Amino acid sequence: MNKAELIEAIAASADLPKTTAARALDAITESITNALKNGDSVSLVGFGTFAVKERAAREGRNPQTGATLQIAAAKLPGFKPGKGLKDAVN
């Protein structure tokens, strides 16, 4: 499912025009992004939790030359599914 199909599904499920559903989806993604930028986590009970994960610096290898290189530490967005989502998928 891509973004356009998700907007159509939201519009049909909530009986909203597609433009309103698109604005709602954009507002949700922007709010989650801003919370993660600020280092906060977003918990949606029954669905899951979005949080920032820290990845430590490490040493990697160039597969062509075999030379070692340093990979910098990074912050990555992560998602941990909740029980309701796990049960729905299984």
C-alpha positions in Angstrom: 0.0 0.0 0.0 1.4 3.4 -1.0 0.5 6.8 0.4 -2.3 7.5 -2.2 -3.9 4.1 -1.4 -3.6 4.8 2.4 -5.3 8.2 1.9 -8.1 6.5 0.0 -8.5 3.9 2.7 -8.6 6.6 5.4 -11.2 8.6 3.4 -13.4 5.6 2.9 -13.1 4.3 6.5 -13.8 7.7 8.2 -16.3 8.9 5.5 -14.1 12.0 4.7 -13.1 13.7 1.5 -9.7 12.6 0.2 -8.2 16.1 0.7 -9.2 16.1 4.4 -7.8 12.5 4.8 -4.5 13.6 3.1 -4.2 16.6 5.4 -4.8 14.4 8.4 -2.2 11.9 7.3 0.3 14.6 6.6 -0.4 16.1 10.1 0.2 12.8 11.8 3.5 12.1 10.0 4.7 15.6 10.7 3.8 15.4 14.4 5.6 12.0 14.8 8.6 13.4 12.9 8.8 16.5 15.1 8.5 14.4 18.3 11.3 12.1 17.2 13.5 15.1 16.2 13.0 16.4 19.8 14.1 13.0 21.2 10.6 12.1 22.4 8.8 8.8 21.7 5.3 8.5 20.4 3.1 5.7 21.8 -0.1 4.6 20.1 -1.7 2.1 22.5 -2.4 -1.2 20.7 -0.5 -0.1 17.6 3.1 0.5 18.6 5.7 3.0 19.7 8.0 5.2 17.6 11.3 6.1 19.2 14.8 7.2 18.4 17.5 4.6 18.6 21.2 5.3 19.0 23.6 3.4 16.9 27.2 3.5 18.1 30.2 4.3 15.8 31.8 1.2 14.4 34.4 0.0 12.0 33.4 -1.3 8.5 35.1 -2.7 5.5 35.0 -1.6 1.8 33.9 -4.8 0.0 35.9 -4.0 -3.1 39.3 -3.2 -1.5 38.9 -4.7 1.9 40.1 -1.4 3.5 38.7 -0.6 6.9 36.8 2.6 7.4 35.0 4.3 10.3 31.2 4.5 10.3 30.0 7.4 12.4 27.4 7.1 15.2 23.9 7.8 14.2 20.4 8.3 15.5 17.7 6.2 13.8 14.0 6.2 14.0 12.6 2.9 15.2 9.2 1.3 15.6 8.2 -1.4 18.1 4.8 -2.9 17.3 2.2 -3.2 20.1 0.3 -6.3 21.1 -2.8 -5.3 19.1 -0.8 -5.0 15.9 1.1 -8.2 16.5 -2.2 -10.1 17.1 -3.8 -8.6 14.0 -0.9 -9.7 11.8 -0.7 -13.2 13.2 
